[in-house]
Amino acid sequence: MKIKALGALAAVALLAACSNAPKTQTASTGSGAMAASSGPAPGSEQQLVADVGDRAFFGFNKSSLTSADQATLDRQAGWLGKYPNVDVLIAGNADPRGTETYNLALSKRRANAARDYLVAKGVSPSRIQTVGYGKSCLVSPGNTSEDYAQDRVAITSVQGFNPQNCH
């Protein structure tokens, strides 16, 4: 009797595992070839991160953009031009050193530097919201120079998506 119960339980577990297998989407074309998934949805947060880049990094106590930051923001401006219905939030951050007051002001300047660059590239200011988190929402909460470098950033995200989960 116990063996039958174990067998039935094993069968249920196997069926449950099969029902949770990932589903793949393929579409048949007229020629019989299968089309593969094309990646993130156009105009999505995932596409912004994967195809364009969402971060501009800053030096210690700096809010000026480097040429690498400008290249990232150029790609963002082009992407925003392709998706005129997408609004963004630019969140400025600072590493944990310094006072809260100083870091809030610095992080706001970083977010504004990214916004101003995008606006200069033709993105409507009405599509861009900015926030400065200071040191209250660390990207990399460690205490190494590499962690600090990750925290000195302006992160662009599609409006309604908060990659840092900050308030």
C-alpha atoms as a printed R data frame, in Angstrom:
    type eleno elety resid chain resno      x      y       z
1   ATOM     1    CA   MET     A     1  0.000  0.000   0.000
2   ATOM     2    CA   LYS     A     2  2.851  2.368   0.907
3   ATOM     3    CA   ILE     A     3  4.593  1.639  -2.389
4   ATOM     4    CA   LYS     A     4  1.440  2.582  -4.354
5   ATOM     5    CA   ALA     A     5  1.144  5.830  -2.395
6   ATOM     6    CA   LEU     A     6  4.820  6.657  -3.020
7   ATOM     7    CA   GLY     A     7  4.412  5.824  -6.698
8   ATOM     8    CA   ALA     A     8  1.370  8.084  -6.969
9   ATOM     9    CA   LEU     A     9  3.216 10.883  -5.160
10  ATOM    10    CA   ALA     A    10  6.198 10.507  -7.491
11  ATOM    11    CA   ALA     A    11  3.907 10.670 -10.531
12  ATOM    12    CA   VAL     A    12  2.267 13.878  -9.229
13  ATOM    13    CA   ALA     A    13  5.704 15.436  -8.579
14  ATOM    14    CA   LEU     A    14  6.851 14.505 -12.085
15  ATOM    15    CA   LEU     A    15  3.739 16.011 -13.659
16  ATOM    16    CA   ALA     A    16  4.142 19.183 -11.590
17  ATOM    17    CA   ALA     A    17  7.764 19.515 -12.718
18  ATOM    18    CA   CYS     A    18  6.751 19.103 -16.346
19  ATOM    19    CA   SER     A    19  4.028 21.731 -16.072
20  ATOM    20    CA   ASN     A    20  6.546 24.284 -14.781
21  ATOM    21    CA   ALA     A    21  9.042 23.798 -17.600
22  ATOM    22    CA   PRO     A    22  9.887 27.067 -19.346
23  ATOM    23    CA   LYS     A    23  7.888 27.731 -22.448
24  ATOM    24    CA   THR     A    24  9.641 28.899 -25.578
25  ATOM    25    CA   GLN     A    25  7.934 30.971 -28.166
26  ATOM    26    CA   THR     A    26  8.587 30.251 -31.762
27  ATOM    27    CA   ALA     A    27  6.616 31.275 -34.738
28  ATOM    28    CA   SER     A    28  6.439 29.442 -37.987
29  ATOM    29    CA   THR     A    29  7.161 31.468 -41.081
30  ATOM    30    CA   GLY     A    30  5.837 30.626 -44.478
31  ATOM    31    CA   SER     A    31  9.084 28.857 -45.390
32  ATOM    32    CA   GLY     A    32  8.943 26.480 -42.447
33  ATOM    33    CA   ALA     A    33 11.810 28.192 -40.585
34  ATOM    34    CA   MET     A    34 11.403 28.997 -36.922
35  ATOM    35    CA   ALA     A    35 11.781 32.575 -35.663
36  ATOM    36    CA   ALA     A    36 13.715 33.043 -32.435
37  ATOM    37    CA   SER     A    37 12.820 35.386 -29.625
38  ATOM    38    CA   SER     A    38 14.057 38.870 -30.493
39  ATOM    39    CA   GLY     A    39 15.127 39.974 -27.011
40  ATOM    40    CA   PRO     A    40 13.697 42.638 -24.732
41  ATOM    41    CA   ALA     A    41 10.503 44.419 -25.699
42  ATOM    42    CA   PRO     A    42 11.094 47.612 -27.689
43  ATOM    43    CA   GLY     A    43 11.028 50.699 -25.481
44  ATOM    44    CA   SER     A    44 11.312 48.683 -22.263
45  ATOM    45    CA   GLU     A    45 13.604 49.129 -19.266
46  ATOM    46    CA   GLN     A    46 15.228 45.828 -20.182
47  ATOM    47    CA   GLN     A    47 16.035 47.060 -23.688
48  ATOM    48    CA   LEU     A    48 17.433 50.337 -22.338
49  ATOM    49    CA   VAL     A    49 19.797 48.456 -20.019
50  ATOM    50    CA   ALA     A    50 20.782 45.707 -22.469
51  ATOM    51    CA   ASP     A    51 21.108 47.651 -25.725
52  ATOM    52    CA   VAL     A    52 21.851 51.245 -24.721
53  ATOM    53    CA   GLY     A    53 23.284 51.470 -21.202
54  ATOM    54    CA   ASP     A    54 21.648 53.135 -18.238
55  ATOM    55    CA   ARG     A    55 24.564 54.531 -16.209
56  ATOM    56    CA   ALA     A    56 26.833 57.560 -16.280
57  ATOM    57    CA   PHE     A    57 29.679 57.342 -13.752
58  ATOM    58    CA   PHE     A    58 31.373 60.256 -12.023
59  ATOM    59    CA   GLY     A    59 34.680 60.934 -10.337
60  ATOM    60    CA   PHE     A    60 35.042 61.617  -6.632
61  ATOM    61    CA   ASN     A    61 33.215 64.868  -5.751
62  ATOM    62    CA   LYS     A    62 32.491 65.450  -9.465
63  ATOM    63    CA   SER     A    63 29.323 66.043 -11.440
64  ATOM    64    CA   SER     A    64 30.916 66.644 -14.849
65  ATOM    65    CA   LEU     A    65 30.416 64.148 -17.654
66  ATOM    66    CA   THR     A    66 33.326 62.271 -19.189
67  ATOM    67    CA   SER     A    67 33.483 61.367 -22.871
68  ATOM    68    CA   ALA     A    68 32.434 57.802 -21.951
69  ATOM    69    CA   ASP     A    69 29.387 59.191 -20.098
70  ATOM    70    CA   GLN     A    70 28.558 61.363 -23.086
71  ATOM    71    CA   ALA     A    71 28.722 58.329 -25.388
72  ATOM    72    CA   THR     A    72 26.246 56.484 -23.145
73  ATOM    73    CA   LEU     A    73 23.955 59.510 -23.030
74  ATOM    74    CA   ASP     A    74 24.211 59.904 -26.827
75  ATOM    75    CA   ARG     A    75 22.898 56.329 -27.148
76  ATOM    76    CA   GLN     A    76 20.146 57.123 -24.637
77  ATOM    77    CA   ALA     A    77 19.139 60.240 -26.616
78  ATOM    78    CA   GLY     A    78 18.951 58.181 -29.810
79  ATOM    79    CA   TRP     A    79 16.923 55.494 -28.058
80  ATOM    80    CA   LEU     A    80 14.540 58.062 -26.577
81  ATOM    81    CA   GLY     A    81 14.150 59.522 -30.084
82  ATOM    82    CA   LYS     A    82 12.996 56.091 -31.290
83  ATOM    83    CA   TYR     A    83 10.483 55.780 -28.432
84  ATOM    84    CA   PRO     A    84  8.844 59.205 -27.993
85  ATOM    85    CA   ASN     A    85  6.201 57.762 -25.664
86  ATOM    86    CA   VAL     A    86  8.822 56.692 -23.088
87  ATOM    87    CA   ASP     A    87  9.569 59.013 -20.164
88  ATOM    88    CA   VAL     A    88 12.570 58.464 -17.919
89  ATOM    89    CA   LEU     A    89 13.779 59.031 -14.391
90  ATOM    90    CA   ILE     A    90 17.425 59.897 -13.812
91  ATOM    91    CA   ALA     A    91 18.542 59.040 -10.287
92  ATOM    92    CA   GLY     A    92 21.752 60.622  -9.058
93  ATOM    93    CA   ASN     A    93 23.741 58.857  -6.357
94  ATOM    94    CA   ALA     A    94 26.813 59.444  -4.212
95  ATOM    95    CA   ASP     A    95 29.153 57.188  -2.308
96  ATOM    96    CA   PRO     A    96 28.705 56.989   1.471
97  ATOM    97    CA   ARG     A    97 31.538 59.360   2.342
98  ATOM    98    CA   GLY     A    98 30.661 62.948   3.198
99  ATOM    99    CA   THR     A    99 27.653 64.509   4.867
100 ATOM   100    CA   GLU     A   100 24.094 63.727   3.860
101 ATOM   101    CA   THR     A   101 23.483 67.356   2.891
102 ATOM   102    CA   TYR     A   102 26.560 67.487   0.662
103 ATOM   103    CA   ASN     A   103 25.813 64.110  -0.953
104 ATOM   104    CA   LEU     A   104 22.173 65.007  -1.659
105 ATOM   105    CA   ALA     A   105 23.264 68.165  -3.478
106 ATOM   106    CA   LEU     A   106 26.020 66.301  -5.359
107 ATOM   107    CA   SER     A   107 23.702 63.487  -6.439
108 ATOM   108    CA   LYS     A   108 21.139 66.029  -7.679
109 ATOM   109    CA   ARG     A   109 23.869 67.791  -9.704
110 ATOM   110    CA   ARG     A   110 24.814 64.433 -11.248
111 ATOM   111    CA   ALA     A   111 21.222 63.677 -12.242
112 ATOM   112    CA   ASN     A   112 20.837 67.201 -13.641
113 ATOM   113    CA   ALA     A   113 24.086 66.911 -15.636
114 ATOM   114    CA   ALA     A   114 22.726 63.803 -17.354
115 ATOM   115    CA   ARG     A   115 19.329 65.452 -17.915
116 ATOM   116    CA   ASP     A   116 20.875 68.629 -19.312
117 ATOM   117    CA   TYR     A   117 22.978 66.609 -21.734
118 ATOM   118    CA   LEU     A   118 19.938 64.675 -22.983
119 ATOM   119    CA   VAL     A   119 17.969 67.907 -23.389
120 ATOM   120    CA   ALA     A   120 20.866 69.430 -25.367
121 ATOM   121    CA   LYS     A   121 20.633 66.353 -27.632
122 ATOM   122    CA   GLY     A   122 16.966 67.071 -28.353
123 ATOM   123    CA   VAL     A   123 15.064 65.119 -25.694
124 ATOM   124    CA   SER     A   124 12.140 67.132 -24.341
125 ATOM   125    CA   PRO     A   125 12.687 68.149 -20.704
126 ATOM   126    CA   SER     A   126  9.070 67.183 -19.992
127 ATOM   127    CA   ARG     A   127 10.057 63.526 -20.572
128 ATOM   128    CA   ILE     A   128 12.806 63.540 -17.945
129 ATOM   129    CA   GLN     A   129 12.367 63.550 -14.196
130 ATOM   130    CA   THR     A   130 15.349 63.698 -11.843
131 ATOM   131    CA   VAL     A   131 15.974 62.711  -8.245
132 ATOM   132    CA   GLY     A   132 19.036 62.831  -6.033
133 ATOM   133    CA   TYR     A   133 19.354 60.003  -3.529
134 ATOM   134    CA   GLY     A   134 22.618 61.125  -1.980
135 ATOM   135    CA   LYS     A   135 24.100 58.263  -0.022
136 ATOM   136    CA   SER     A   136 20.726 56.911   1.093
137 ATOM   137    CA   CYS     A   137 20.408 54.393  -1.731
138 ATOM   138    CA   LEU     A   138 23.759 52.805  -2.455
139 ATOM   139    CA   VAL     A   139 24.245 50.835  -5.646
140 ATOM   140    CA   SER     A   140 27.098 48.833  -4.140
141 ATOM   141    CA   PRO     A   141 26.954 48.980  -0.323
142 ATOM   142    CA   GLY     A   142 30.528 47.815   0.340
143 ATOM   143    CA   ASN     A   143 33.424 49.955   1.534
144 ATOM   144    CA   THR     A   144 36.015 49.427  -1.210
145 ATOM   145    CA   SER     A   145 37.116 51.917  -3.851
146 ATOM   146    CA   GLU     A   146 35.308 49.754  -6.447
147 ATOM   147    CA   ASP     A   147 32.072 49.960  -4.422
148 ATOM   148    CA   TYR     A   148 32.438 53.735  -4.104
149 ATOM   149    CA   ALA     A   149 32.968 54.057  -7.867
150 ATOM   150    CA   GLN     A   150 29.703 52.161  -8.514
151 ATOM   151    CA   ASP     A   151 27.865 54.515  -6.136
152 ATOM   152    CA   ARG     A   152 29.011 57.694  -7.951
153 ATOM   153    CA   VAL     A   153 26.473 57.360 -10.730
154 ATOM   154    CA   ALA     A   154 23.388 58.695 -12.485
155 ATOM   155    CA   ILE     A   155 21.038 55.876 -13.486
156 ATOM   156    CA   THR     A   156 18.462 56.400 -16.232
157 ATOM   157    CA   SER     A   157 15.375 54.205 -15.995
158 ATOM   158    CA   VAL     A   158 12.075 54.006 -17.808
159 ATOM   159    CA   GLN     A   159  9.487 55.950 -15.820
160 ATOM   160    CA   GLY     A   160  7.641 53.631 -13.458
161 ATOM   161    CA   PHE     A   161 10.599 51.280 -13.094
162 ATOM   162    CA   ASN     A   162 12.834 51.806 -10.071
163 ATOM   163    CA   PRO     A   163 15.920 49.605 -10.428
164 ATOM   164    CA   GLN     A   164 17.291 50.737  -7.069
165 ATOM   165    CA   ASN     A   165 13.995 50.275  -5.184
166 ATOM   166    CA   CYS     A   166 14.520 53.643  -3.498
167 ATOM   167    CA   HIS     A   167 11.851 55.992  -2.281
